[in-house]
Amino acid sequence: MARTPKSHRLTIANTRQTIDCAANQTVLEAAIAAGIDYPYACATGNCGTCTSRLDVGKVTLLPRNDACLSPQQIKAGQTLACRACPRSDLTVTWLSRAER
Ligand code: FES
């Protein structure tokens, strides 16, 4: 019997919505599946369009182009929604569009 991956609560600060995000799902995948208009372009860690601030929580980052998310950006609390899988409940804010 297949085990269901652990799920975490994901809050998108821009839209003030909280959804479920499985541990094997990216923040972007969960947001799109929930109908949230999260900014993205490549969805493969190569453009930086989905750059977000990790306000609360911890993520595992999938392989990405380091030019799109530098170690300095990670230290500053930024992440790529299309490469970030939750390790805890999360709150993220996307940075590429002006907040409404
Ligand atoms: S959408 Fe291109 S880096 Fe995430």
Boltz pocket constraint, residues with backbone or C-beta under 6 A from the ligand:
constraints:
  - pocket:
      binder: B
      contacts: [[A, 39], [A, 40], [A, 41], [A, 42], [A, 43], [A, 44], [A, 45], [A, 46], [A, 47], [A, 48], [A, 49], [A, 50], [A, 51], [A, 68], [A, 80], [A, 81], [A, 82], [A, 83]]
      max_distance: 6.0
